[in-house]
Amino acid sequence: MKKMLSLEQAAEYMGVHKDTVRKLFKSGELKAYKVAKLWRTTEDDILMYINRPQEEKEATKRTRTRRTSQESVPIKYVNGRPHYV
């Protein structure tokens, strides 16, 4: 049977903050299992996450873009709320 780790144990095992592990659980990057009311993962799942191919690591990186002041974005209002087109 696989050894199940709590969120805190997983964070300690990976050497990161527990909020980081929580984000990985939510995004689906790290497999998580709900046991009763608590989220758990296994050592095998952590090792698979750490050793995943470089292409997958690049695909999951966030990128930020900024608009220049010259750019204008058309706004359409639906039910009184702005929607950027």
C-alpha positions as CSV (number, residue, x, y, z in Angstrom):
1,M,0.0,0.0,0.0
2,K,1.2,3.5,-0.9
3,K,2.2,5.8,1.9
4,M,-0.3,8.7,2.0
5,L,0.9,12.1,3.0
6,S,-1.1,15.0,4.4
7,L,-0.8,18.5,2.8
8,E,1.7,19.5,5.6
9,Q,3.8,16.4,5.2
10,A,3.9,16.8,1.4
11,A,5.0,20.4,1.8
12,E,7.8,19.3,4.2
13,Y,8.8,16.4,1.9
14,M,9.0,18.7,-1.2
15,G,10.6,21.6,0.8
16,V,8.0,24.1,-0.1
17,H,5.2,26.0,1.8
18,K,1.9,24.3,2.3
19,D,0.1,27.0,0.3
20,T,2.3,25.9,-2.7
21,V,1.2,22.3,-2.3
22,R,-2.5,23.5,-2.0
23,K,-2.1,25.4,-5.3
24,L,-0.7,22.3,-7.0
25,F,-3.6,20.3,-5.7
26,K,-6.1,22.8,-7.0
27,S,-4.5,23.1,-10.4
28,G,-4.3,19.4,-10.8
29,E,-0.5,19.4,-11.4
30,L,-0.1,17.2,-8.3
31,K,-2.5,14.3,-7.8
32,A,-4.6,14.6,-4.6
33,Y,-7.1,12.3,-3.0
34,K,-9.7,13.4,-0.5
35,V,-9.8,11.2,2.5
36,A,-12.7,12.2,4.8
37,K,-12.4,16.0,4.8
38,L,-8.6,16.1,4.3
39,W,-6.5,16.1,1.1
40,R,-3.8,13.5,0.8
41,T,-1.2,12.6,-1.8
42,T,1.4,9.8,-2.1
43,E,5.2,9.9,-2.3
44,D,5.0,8.3,-5.7
45,D,2.8,11.1,-7.0
46,I,5.2,13.7,-5.6
47,L,8.1,12.0,-7.3
48,M,6.2,11.8,-10.6
49,Y,5.5,15.5,-10.3
50,I,9.1,16.4,-9.5
51,N,10.5,14.1,-12.3
52,R,8.0,15.0,-15.0
53,P,9.5,15.9,-18.5
54,Q,10.8,19.4,-19.1
55,E,8.2,20.0,-21.8
56,E,5.4,19.6,-19.2
57,K,7.2,22.0,-16.8
58,E,7.4,24.6,-19.5
59,A,3.8,24.2,-20.4
60,T,2.6,24.8,-16.8
61,K,4.6,28.0,-16.3
62,R,2.5,31.2,-16.0
63,T,3.2,34.1,-18.3
64,R,2.2,37.6,-17.7
65,T,1.5,40.1,-20.4
66,R,1.0,43.9,-20.0
67,R,-0.9,46.2,-22.2
68,T,0.8,49.3,-23.5
69,S,-1.0,52.6,-23.0
70,Q,-1.6,52.9,-26.8
71,E,-3.6,49.7,-26.9
72,S,-7.3,50.0,-26.5
73,V,-9.6,47.1,-25.7
74,P,-13.2,47.3,-26.9
75,I,-15.7,46.9,-24.0
76,K,-19.1,45.4,-24.4
77,Y,-21.6,45.7,-21.6
78,V,-23.8,42.7,-20.8
79,N,-26.3,43.0,-18.0
80,G,-24.6,46.1,-16.8
81,R,-21.2,44.4,-16.5
82,P,-18.2,45.1,-18.7
83,H,-17.0,42.3,-21.0
84,Y,-13.7,42.8,-22.8
85,V,-13.9,41.7,-26.4
